[in-house]
Amino acid sequence: MHRSEKVWLLLSFGMIIGFMLITGYQAFALGMGPPSHEERIDPQKVDETAPFDRPGITKIGENEYEVVMTLQIFSFTPNQIEVPAGSTVHFTLTSKDVVHGFQVADTNINAMVMPGYVQKISQKFEKPGEYLVLCNEYCGAGHQMMATTITVK
Ligand code: CUA
């Protein structure tokens, strides 16, 4: 084998080992993981499990609201949300059946909502208007009809 071939082989293996060590160090020593909020729920018992036994919107502070929402084919519960402009809304979401999406137009909200997991995401709504909420994960024959709105007054 040519000498420079050996050098390059060694270098590329060295880099692979190096990257694996860095990733391993971050995952195990620093405890870094995907930025998901890991909280589990039995998808068969969503209706009986707090807080999803009472989906809805609650005022939890000055300009602060909590929305507990379930997603199911092919709807969002609750499907009408209204908050005053300038409100921060904390969403707690789960799916009762298959994987759905939770995307809110004109915001940075774009979450995957999986059965068995609780998804949390917060957003401040500054501008009044009707915000379109869409499911952006294909979830079945009625997927394209799965939408609702958030009204900011
Ligand atoms: Cu729910 Cu697509």
Residues whose N, C-alpha, C, O or C-beta is under 5 A from the ligand:
A	BS01	CUA	V99 H100 G101 C135 N136 E137 Y138 C139 H143 M146
